[in-house]
Amino acid sequence: MFRSWRLLQSTWSPTSRPCPEKPKKQPDLVDIVDKATRSRMMSGIRGKNTKPEMIVRRALHKAGFRYRLHVKDLPGNPDIVLPRYKIVIFVHGCFWHKHDCKYFKWPRTRPEFWKHKIEKNVERDQAASKQLENTGWNVLTIWECELRKENHLDTLGKLILRIGCPDAI
């Protein structure tokens, strides 16, 4: 191999073969849809009655628990409130609330905007949880990734046990 490299070195010259130009790098900030379509798509993202929230609500109702939804009188406007048990449940999306899991990735477009927005969401979540705990509420947070098909039954079972028998878990 060393001999062939020497041979190649001795026969090659900059004029013998032009070096191919590097392909021009496309900017990372290119969106695949136009601005109006992106706006319509983003406006369709709901804050209430999301799929993960509905999964939790159905499981709780099926287990016989009755609850209130999105109580505006409580800090953080919890997704599910069980007043009888003094428990509030937040169902968080991994992206919007910066969960440390494989489903959270920082967006490459407008990173400073998204970093600020998501960090403010996290701060708001922490402040609301602290206020609720200080007023005697038990705060439970369920993440979107915990409700994926592979482990949602386990998560819901633990949740129902936690509500029905607080000392069980």
C-alpha positions in Angstrom: 0.0 0.0 0.0 2.8 2.4 0.8 4.4 1.8 -2.6 1.1 2.6 -4.4 0.7 5.8 -2.4 4.2 6.9 -3.5 3.3 6.1 -7.1 0.1 8.1 -6.8 2.0 11.0 -5.3 4.6 11.1 -8.0 2.0 10.9 -10.9 -0.5 13.4 -9.5 -0.2 17.1 -10.0 -2.7 19.9 -9.4 -3.2 20.3 -13.1 -3.7 16.7 -14.0 -7.1 16.5 -12.5 -9.2 19.4 -11.3 -10.3 19.2 -7.7 -14.1 19.0 -7.5 -15.6 22.1 -5.9 -17.3 21.6 -2.6 -21.0 21.6 -2.9 -22.5 24.8 -1.6 -24.0 24.3 1.8 -27.7 25.1 2.0 -28.7 27.1 5.0 -30.1 25.1 7.9 -33.0 27.6 8.3 -34.9 26.5 5.2 -38.5 25.6 5.9 -40.2 23.1 3.7 -43.5 24.9 3.7 -44.4 28.6 3.1 -45.0 31.0 5.9 -48.8 31.0 5.7 -48.9 27.2 5.8 -46.5 27.1 8.8 -48.7 29.6 10.6 -51.8 27.6 10.0 -50.1 24.4 11.2 -48.8 26.1 14.4 -52.1 27.6 15.2 -53.7 24.2 15.1 -51.6 23.0 18.0 -53.9 22.8 20.9 -53.3 23.6 24.6 -56.4 21.7 25.8 -57.9 18.4 25.1 -54.7 17.0 23.6 -54.3 13.3 22.8 -52.1 12.6 25.9 -54.6 14.5 28.1 -57.5 12.5 26.7 -55.7 9.2 27.4 -55.3 10.1 31.0 -58.8 11.4 31.4 -60.4 8.3 29.9 -58.3 6.1 32.2 -59.3 8.1 35.3 -62.9 8.1 34.4 -62.9 4.4 33.7 -61.3 3.8 37.1 -64.2 5.7 38.7 -62.4 9.0 39.4 -64.3 12.2 38.8 -62.4 15.4 38.1 -62.6 19.0 37.0 -60.8 20.3 33.9 -58.6 23.4 33.5 -59.5 25.1 36.7 -58.7 28.7 36.2 -58.7 29.5 40.0 -55.6 27.4 40.6 -52.1 28.5 39.6 -50.9 27.1 36.3 -54.4 26.2 35.2 -53.9 22.4 35.8 -55.2 20.0 33.1 -57.0 17.7 35.6 -58.0 18.5 39.1 -59.2 15.9 41.6 -60.6 18.1 44.4 -61.7 15.1 46.6 -58.1 13.9 46.7 -56.5 17.4 46.6 -54.5 16.3 43.6 -53.7 18.2 40.4 -52.4 16.6 37.2 -50.4 18.3 34.5 -50.1 16.5 31.2 -47.0 18.0 29.6 -45.8 17.6 26.0 -42.1 16.7 25.9 -41.3 19.5 23.4 -43.3 22.4 24.9 -42.1 21.7 28.5 -38.5 20.6 27.8 -38.6 17.0 29.0 -35.2 15.3 29.2 -36.1 12.4 26.9 -35.3 11.3 23.4 -38.3 13.1 22.0 -37.2 16.6 22.9 -34.9 18.3 20.4 -34.2 22.0 20.1 -35.5 23.4 16.9 -32.9 24.5 14.4 -35.0 27.4 13.0 -35.0 30.5 15.2 -33.2 28.9 18.1 -33.0 32.0 20.3 -36.8 32.4 20.0 -37.5 28.8 20.9 -35.0 28.7 23.7 -36.6 31.7 25.3 -40.1 30.4 24.9 -39.5 26.9 26.2 -37.4 28.1 29.1 -40.2 30.5 30.1 -42.6 27.5 30.0 -40.4 25.6 32.3 -40.1 28.5 34.7 -43.9 29.0 34.7 -44.4 25.2 35.3 -42.0 25.3 38.3 -43.6 28.4 39.8 -47.1 27.0 39.5 -46.1 23.6 41.0 -44.5 25.4 44.0 -47.6 27.6 44.5 -49.9 24.6 44.4 -47.7 22.6 46.8 -47.6 25.6 49.2 -51.4 25.6 49.3 -51.7 21.9 50.1 -52.2 20.4 46.6 -50.3 17.3 45.5 -48.9 17.9 42.0 -48.5 15.1 39.5 -46.9 15.6 36.1 -47.3 13.1 33.3 -45.2 13.4 30.3 -46.3 12.8 26.7 -43.5 10.2 26.2 -44.8 8.2 29.2 -48.1 7.7 27.4 -46.7 6.2 24.3 -47.8 2.7 23.3 -44.9 0.8 24.8 -45.4 2.0 28.4 -48.7 3.8 28.7 -50.5 1.0 30.7 -47.8 1.0 33.3 -47.9 4.8 33.6 -51.7 4.9 33.9 -51.7 2.0 36.4 -49.2 3.8 38.6 -51.2 7.0 38.4 -54.4 5.3 39.4 -52.6 3.6 42.3 -51.0 6.9 43.4 -54.4 8.6 43.5 -56.3 5.8 45.2 -53.6 4.7 47.6 -51.1 7.6 48.0 -48.8 5.5 50.2 -48.6 2.6 47.7 -45.9 4.3 45.5 
